[in-house]
């Protein structure tokens, strides 16, 4: 066992220079944010369902709860929210969040690890009263 030594994190993408990591970061951000901007400008606003949203109906929610309990209602609400992320103007916001997440993950995994840390020195214990 190697006591007192903090292991360094291996670089997943091999040895990429800081300049290469910065260039790829800029490309990821430009592509993702540019795509999100295009989506925001070109997508028409989402049209409401002519039959109405069943999640707005108290009878529908009551039936969901009677069939599967509160967990069924929460599951249906989650599915409705998640499906809404991929339509209309919300899609552009989803692309922005995903772009930032992918870019941060890339930078974390691609950065070369720092120098290996030396042994951690412990403070000498002070003698107590006997």
C-alpha atoms as an extended CHARMM CRD file, in Angstrom:
* protein
*
       130  EXT
         1         1  UNK       CA              0.0000000000        0.0000000000        0.0000000000  PROA      1               0.0000000000
         2         2  UNK       CA              1.1310000000        3.4770000000       -0.7730000000  PROA      2               0.0000000000
         3         3  UNK       CA              0.2070000000        5.5480000000        2.2860000000  PROA      3               0.0000000000
         4         4  UNK       CA              0.1800000000        9.3100000000        2.0410000000  PROA      4               0.0000000000
         5         5  UNK       CA              0.4760000000        9.5740000000       -1.7630000000  PROA      5               0.0000000000
         6         6  UNK       CA             -2.4480000000       10.9510000000       -3.7360000000  PROA      6               0.0000000000
         7         7  UNK       CA             -2.6830000000        9.1880000000       -7.1260000000  PROA      7               0.0000000000
         8         8  UNK       CA             -2.9640000000       11.3900000000      -10.1890000000  PROA      8               0.0000000000
         9         9  UNK       CA             -5.8240000000       11.0470000000      -12.6440000000  PROA      9               0.0000000000
        10        10  UNK       CA             -4.9190000000        9.4480000000      -16.0020000000  PROA      10              0.0000000000
        11        11  UNK       CA             -5.7430000000       11.3980000000      -19.1550000000  PROA      11              0.0000000000
        12        12  UNK       CA             -8.4240000000        9.4510000000      -21.0260000000  PROA      12              0.0000000000
        13        13  UNK       CA             -7.7140000000       10.8990000000      -24.4650000000  PROA      13              0.0000000000
        14        14  UNK       CA             -3.9780000000       10.3110000000      -24.2800000000  PROA      14              0.0000000000
        15        15  UNK       CA             -1.5600000000       13.1810000000      -24.2960000000  PROA      15              0.0000000000
        16        16  UNK       CA             -3.3470000000       16.1330000000      -25.8400000000  PROA      16              0.0000000000
        17        17  UNK       CA             -1.6430000000       19.4610000000      -25.6090000000  PROA      17              0.0000000000
        18        18  UNK       CA             -3.4110000000       22.2830000000      -23.8170000000  PROA      18              0.0000000000
        19        19  UNK       CA             -3.7190000000       24.0740000000      -27.1700000000  PROA      19              0.0000000000
        20        20  UNK       CA             -5.4610000000       21.0690000000      -28.7610000000  PROA      20              0.0000000000
        21        21  UNK       CA             -7.8450000000       20.7650000000      -25.8120000000  PROA      21              0.0000000000
        22        22  UNK       CA             -8.6830000000       24.4740000000      -26.1110000000  PROA      22              0.0000000000
        23        23  UNK       CA             -9.2860000000       24.1860000000      -29.8610000000  PROA      23              0.0000000000
        24        24  UNK       CA            -11.5940000000       21.1880000000      -29.4420000000  PROA      24              0.0000000000
        25        25  UNK       CA            -13.4070000000       23.0150000000      -26.6430000000  PROA      25              0.0000000000
        26        26  UNK       CA            -14.0140000000       26.0150000000      -28.8920000000  PROA      26              0.0000000000
        27        27  UNK       CA            -15.2480000000       23.7360000000      -31.6900000000  PROA      27              0.0000000000
        28        28  UNK       CA            -17.6320000000       21.9070000000      -29.3460000000  PROA      28              0.0000000000
        29        29  UNK       CA            -19.0160000000       25.1560000000      -27.9810000000  PROA      29              0.0000000000
        30        30  UNK       CA            -19.3400000000       26.7430000000      -31.4250000000  PROA      30              0.0000000000
        31        31  UNK       CA            -21.1240000000       23.7250000000      -32.8950000000  PROA      31              0.0000000000
        32        32  UNK       CA            -23.4550000000       23.2010000000      -29.9370000000  PROA      32              0.0000000000
        33        33  UNK       CA            -24.3240000000       26.8140000000      -29.2440000000  PROA      33              0.0000000000
        34        34  UNK       CA            -24.5960000000       27.5870000000      -32.9630000000  PROA      34              0.0000000000
        35        35  UNK       CA            -26.9560000000       24.6500000000      -33.4160000000  PROA      35              0.0000000000
        36        36  UNK       CA            -29.0170000000       25.7980000000      -30.4440000000  PROA      36              0.0000000000
        37        37  UNK       CA            -29.2290000000       29.3020000000      -31.9040000000  PROA      37              0.0000000000
        38        38  UNK       CA            -30.3900000000       27.9130000000      -35.2490000000  PROA      38              0.0000000000
        39        39  UNK       CA            -32.9970000000       25.7860000000      -33.5000000000  PROA      39              0.0000000000
        40        40  UNK       CA            -34.2510000000       28.7750000000      -31.5130000000  PROA      40              0.0000000000
        41        41  UNK       CA            -34.5320000000       30.9230000000      -34.6470000000  PROA      41              0.0000000000
        42        42  UNK       CA            -35.9140000000       28.3440000000      -37.0720000000  PROA      42              0.0000000000
        43        43  UNK       CA            -38.2560000000       26.2010000000      -35.0000000000  PROA      43              0.0000000000
        44        44  UNK       CA            -41.8300000000       27.4140000000      -34.9530000000  PROA      44              0.0000000000
        45        45  UNK       CA            -43.5180000000       27.7460000000      -31.5690000000  PROA      45              0.0000000000
        46        46  UNK       CA            -45.1310000000       24.5390000000      -30.4150000000  PROA      46              0.0000000000
        47        47  UNK       CA            -48.8500000000       24.3860000000      -31.1440000000  PROA      47              0.0000000000
        48        48  UNK       CA            -51.0650000000       23.2070000000      -28.3120000000  PROA      48              0.0000000000
        49        49  UNK       CA            -52.8530000000       19.8890000000      -28.6080000000  PROA      49              0.0000000000
        50        50  UNK       CA            -56.3870000000       20.5920000000      -29.9090000000  PROA      50              0.0000000000
        51        51  UNK       CA            -57.7490000000       17.9130000000      -27.5740000000  PROA      51              0.0000000000
        52        52  UNK       CA            -56.0020000000       19.4640000000      -24.5820000000  PROA      52              0.0000000000
        53        53  UNK       CA            -53.2960000000       18.0930000000      -22.3550000000  PROA      53              0.0000000000
        54        54  UNK       CA            -54.5190000000       15.0920000000      -20.3960000000  PROA      54              0.0000000000
        55        55  UNK       CA            -52.1800000000       16.0320000000      -17.5360000000  PROA      55              0.0000000000
        56        56  UNK       CA            -54.3620000000       19.1290000000      -16.9700000000  PROA      56              0.0000000000
        57        57  UNK       CA            -57.4320000000       16.9840000000      -16.3480000000  PROA      57              0.0000000000
        58        58  UNK       CA            -58.1510000000       16.1560000000      -12.7150000000  PROA      58              0.0000000000
        59        59  UNK       CA            -60.1680000000       13.0970000000      -13.8230000000  PROA      59              0.0000000000
        60        60  UNK       CA            -57.1660000000       11.7550000000      -15.7470000000  PROA      60              0.0000000000
        61        61  UNK       CA            -54.8660000000       12.3230000000      -12.7630000000  PROA      61              0.0000000000
        62        62  UNK       CA            -57.4150000000       10.6780000000      -10.4570000000  PROA      62              0.0000000000
        63        63  UNK       CA            -57.6070000000        7.6410000000      -12.7580000000  PROA      63              0.0000000000
        64        64  UNK       CA            -53.8080000000        7.4400000000      -12.9070000000  PROA      64              0.0000000000
        65        65  UNK       CA            -53.6360000000        7.5350000000       -9.1160000000  PROA      65              0.0000000000
        66        66  UNK       CA            -56.4110000000        4.9370000000       -8.7360000000  PROA      66              0.0000000000
        67        67  UNK       CA            -54.6980000000        2.5340000000      -11.1310000000  PROA      67              0.0000000000
        68        68  UNK       CA            -51.0790000000        2.8720000000      -10.0530000000  PROA      68              0.0000000000
        69        69  UNK       CA            -50.9110000000        5.1130000000       -7.0040000000  PROA      69              0.0000000000
        70        70  UNK       CA            -48.9380000000        8.2970000000       -6.4990000000  PROA      70              0.0000000000
        71        71  UNK       CA            -45.8790000000        6.7650000000       -8.1730000000  PROA      71              0.0000000000
        72        72  UNK       CA            -47.8840000000        6.3650000000      -11.3870000000  PROA      72              0.0000000000
        73        73  UNK       CA            -48.8780000000       10.0490000000      -11.3140000000  PROA      73              0.0000000000
        74        74  UNK       CA            -45.2800000000       11.1370000000      -10.6860000000  PROA      74              0.0000000000
        75        75  UNK       CA            -44.0370000000        8.8710000000      -13.4700000000  PROA      75              0.0000000000
        76        76  UNK       CA            -46.5750000000       10.2950000000      -15.9310000000  PROA      76              0.0000000000
        77        77  UNK       CA            -45.6380000000       13.8590000000      -14.9530000000  PROA      77              0.0000000000
        78        78  UNK       CA            -41.9420000000       13.0840000000      -15.3830000000  PROA      78              0.0000000000
        79        79  UNK       CA            -42.5580000000       11.5310000000      -18.8100000000  PROA      79              0.0000000000
        80        80  UNK       CA            -44.6010000000       14.5660000000      -19.8540000000  PROA      80              0.0000000000
        81        81  UNK       CA            -41.8250000000       16.9360000000      -18.7020000000  PROA      81              0.0000000000
        82        82  UNK       CA            -39.0750000000       14.9000000000      -20.3490000000  PROA      82              0.0000000000
        83        83  UNK       CA            -40.9830000000       14.6530000000      -23.6470000000  PROA      83              0.0000000000
        84        84  UNK       CA            -41.3990000000       18.4420000000      -23.5820000000  PROA      84              0.0000000000
        85        85  UNK       CA            -37.6140000000       18.9160000000      -23.5990000000  PROA      85              0.0000000000
        86        86  UNK       CA            -37.3740000000       17.6860000000      -27.1860000000  PROA      86              0.0000000000
        87        87  UNK       CA            -39.9870000000       19.9250000000      -28.8440000000  PROA      87              0.0000000000
        88        88  UNK       CA            -40.1960000000       23.5800000000      -29.7490000000  PROA      88              0.0000000000
        89        89  UNK       CA            -38.1250000000       26.2720000000      -28.0440000000  PROA      89              0.0000000000
        90        90  UNK       CA            -37.2740000000       23.9570000000      -25.1300000000  PROA      90              0.0000000000
        91        91  UNK       CA            -35.1760000000       21.9160000000      -27.5610000000  PROA      91              0.0000000000
        92        92  UNK       CA            -32.7560000000       24.8310000000      -28.0090000000  PROA      92              0.0000000000
        93        93  UNK       CA            -32.3140000000       25.1230000000      -24.2340000000  PROA      93              0.0000000000
        94        94  UNK       CA            -31.7800000000       21.3620000000      -23.9960000000  PROA      94              0.0000000000
        95        95  UNK       CA            -29.0550000000       21.5410000000      -26.6540000000  PROA      95              0.0000000000
        96        96  UNK       CA            -27.3120000000       24.3580000000      -24.7420000000  PROA      96              0.0000000000
        97        97  UNK       CA            -27.2880000000       22.3610000000      -21.4980000000  PROA      97              0.0000000000
        98        98  UNK       CA            -26.0690000000       19.1950000000      -23.2550000000  PROA      98              0.0000000000
        99        99  UNK       CA            -23.3560000000       21.1800000000      -25.0720000000  PROA      99              0.0000000000
       100       100  UNK       CA            -22.0520000000       22.6200000000      -21.8070000000  PROA      100             0.0000000000
       101       101  UNK       CA            -22.1270000000       19.1980000000      -20.1170000000  PROA      101             0.0000000000
       102       102  UNK       CA            -20.2630000000       17.4780000000      -22.9700000000  PROA      102             0.0000000000
       103       103  UNK       CA            -17.6890000000       20.2890000000      -23.1620000000  PROA      103             0.0000000000
       104       104  UNK       CA            -16.9950000000       20.1900000000      -19.4280000000  PROA      104             0.0000000000
       105       105  UNK       CA            -16.7290000000       16.3830000000      -19.4780000000  PROA      105             0.0000000000
       106       106  UNK       CA            -14.3080000000       16.5520000000      -22.4170000000  PROA      106             0.0000000000
       107       107  UNK       CA            -12.1150000000       19.1210000000      -20.6810000000  PROA      107             0.0000000000
       108       108  UNK       CA            -12.0640000000       17.0990000000      -17.4730000000  PROA      108             0.0000000000
       109       109  UNK       CA            -11.1160000000       13.8860000000      -19.2700000000  PROA      109             0.0000000000
       110       110  UNK       CA             -8.6850000000       15.4260000000      -21.7750000000  PROA      110             0.0000000000
       111       111  UNK       CA             -6.6020000000       17.6270000000      -19.5350000000  PROA      111             0.0000000000
       112       112  UNK       CA             -3.2520000000       16.0840000000      -18.7950000000  PROA      112             0.0000000000
       113       113  UNK       CA             -2.9850000000       15.1640000000      -15.1640000000  PROA      113             0.0000000000
       114       114  UNK       CA             -0.9770000000       17.4380000000      -12.9340000000  PROA      114             0.0000000000
       115       115  UNK       CA              2.3080000000       16.3900000000      -11.4350000000  PROA      115             0.0000000000
       116       116  UNK       CA              2.0580000000       13.4870000000       -9.0400000000  PROA      116             0.0000000000
       117       117  UNK       CA              1.5970000000       14.6930000000       -5.5240000000  PROA      117             0.0000000000
       118       118  UNK       CA              4.3040000000       13.8980000000       -3.0610000000  PROA      118             0.0000000000
       119       119  UNK       CA              3.6990000000       12.2260000000        0.2540000000  PROA      119             0.0000000000
       120       120  UNK       CA              1.2760000000       13.9490000000        2.5640000000  PROA      120             0.0000000000
       121       121  UNK       CA              3.0560000000       15.1310000000        5.6680000000  PROA      121             0.0000000000
       122       122  UNK       CA              1.2080000000       14.8030000000        8.8890000000  PROA      122             0.0000000000
       123       123  UNK       CA              1.4850000000       17.3470000000       11.6410000000  PROA      123             0.0000000000
       124       124  UNK       CA              3.4460000000       16.0300000000       14.5680000000  PROA      124             0.0000000000
       125       125  UNK       CA              1.1670000000       15.3790000000       17.4920000000  PROA      125             0.0000000000
       126       126  UNK       CA              1.5950000000       17.6440000000       20.4630000000  PROA      126             0.0000000000
       127       127  UNK       CA              2.2490000000       15.9520000000       23.7310000000  PROA      127             0.0000000000
       128       128  UNK       CA             -0.6970000000       16.1460000000       26.0660000000  PROA      128             0.0000000000
       129       129  UNK       CA             -0.7120000000       16.5730000000       29.8150000000  PROA      129             0.0000000000
       130       130  UNK       CA              0.0850000000       13.3770000000       31.6900000000  PROA      130             0.0000000000
